[in-house]
Amino acid sequence: MGVGASLVLFAIGAIMRFAISVSSSHFNVETIGVILMIVGAVGFVVSLFFWSTWGGFGGGGYRRQRTVTGSDGVTRREDIYERP
C-alpha cells in the first residue's frame, strides 16, 4: 500500500466516521470508518518507513555505477553509494 492509497483510506474512513449518519441493524458505519482510518494510518507509517529505506526523505542515499578495469584486464561495474 502506498502513501496515496493510505491517505485515501484514511479520508474515506474519516468521512464514514464523522460525516455519515446512517443507522443499520447489520453493521455500524462509524465503526467501519474508524477501522479504515486505523488501516490508513498504519499503511501511511509503514509506507514512509519503507520509502526512507529506499532512499526517500534522506534515508538511503544516491547510487551510481562506475566501470573499473583491473590490472588483470577484467572490466567490471561497481556500485557506489553516497549519502547526501
C-alpha positions as CSV (number, residue, x, y, z in Angstrom):
1,M,0.0,0.0,0.0
2,G,1.4,3.3,-0.9
3,V,1.2,6.7,0.7
4,G,-1.6,7.8,-1.6
5,A,-3.7,4.8,-1.0
6,S,-3.2,5.1,2.7
7,L,-4.4,8.7,2.6
8,V,-7.4,7.8,0.5
9,L,-8.4,5.0,3.0
10,F,-7.9,7.4,5.9
11,A,-10.1,10.1,4.2
12,I,-12.9,7.6,3.4
13,G,-12.8,6.4,7.0
14,A,-13.0,9.9,8.3
15,I,-16.0,10.6,6.1
16,M,-17.7,7.4,7.2
17,R,-16.9,8.2,10.9
18,F,-17.8,11.9,11.0
19,A,-20.0,12.9,8.1
20,I,-22.3,9.9,7.5
21,S,-25.2,9.4,10.0
22,V,-26.9,6.2,8.8
23,S,-28.2,3.5,11.2
24,S,-28.3,-0.1,10.3
25,S,-29.0,-3.2,12.3
26,H,-26.4,-5.2,10.4
27,F,-23.3,-3.1,10.7
28,N,-22.1,0.2,12.2
29,V,-20.9,2.7,9.6
30,E,-18.9,4.6,12.3
31,T,-17.0,1.5,13.4
32,I,-16.1,0.7,9.8
33,G,-14.9,4.3,9.4
34,V,-12.7,4.0,12.5
35,I,-11.2,0.7,11.1
36,L,-10.5,2.3,7.8
37,M,-8.8,5.3,9.5
38,I,-6.6,2.9,11.5
39,V,-5.7,0.9,8.5
40,G,-4.9,4.1,6.5
41,A,-2.7,5.5,9.3
42,V,-0.8,2.2,9.7
43,G,-0.3,1.9,6.0
44,F,0.9,5.5,5.9
45,V,3.5,4.9,8.6
46,V,4.7,1.6,7.0
47,S,4.9,3.3,3.6
48,L,7.0,6.1,5.0
49,F,9.3,3.6,6.7
50,F,9.9,1.7,3.5
51,W,10.3,4.8,1.5
52,S,13.1,6.0,3.8
53,T,14.9,2.7,3.4
54,W,14.6,3.0,-0.4
55,G,16.1,6.5,-0.5
56,G,13.3,8.8,0.2
57,F,13.5,11.5,2.9
58,G,17.3,11.3,3.1
59,G,17.3,7.8,4.5
60,G,19.0,6.0,1.7
61,G,21.4,7.9,-0.5
62,Y,22.4,8.0,-4.1
63,R,23.6,5.1,-6.1
64,R,26.0,5.4,-9.0
65,Q,27.8,2.8,-11.1
66,R,31.3,3.1,-12.4
67,T,33.2,0.8,-14.8
68,V,36.6,-0.3,-13.5
69,T,39.3,-2.2,-15.4
70,G,41.6,-4.1,-13.1
71,S,45.3,-4.8,-13.5
72,D,44.4,-8.2,-14.9
73,G,42.4,-6.6,-17.8
74,V,39.0,-7.6,-16.5
75,T,36.3,-4.9,-16.7
76,R,33.6,-4.8,-14.1
77,R,31.0,-2.5,-12.7
78,E,31.0,-1.2,-9.2
79,D,28.1,0.3,-7.3
80,I,28.9,3.4,-5.3
81,Y,26.5,4.5,-2.5
82,E,26.7,8.1,-1.3
83,R,24.8,9.8,1.4
84,P,23.7,13.3,0.8
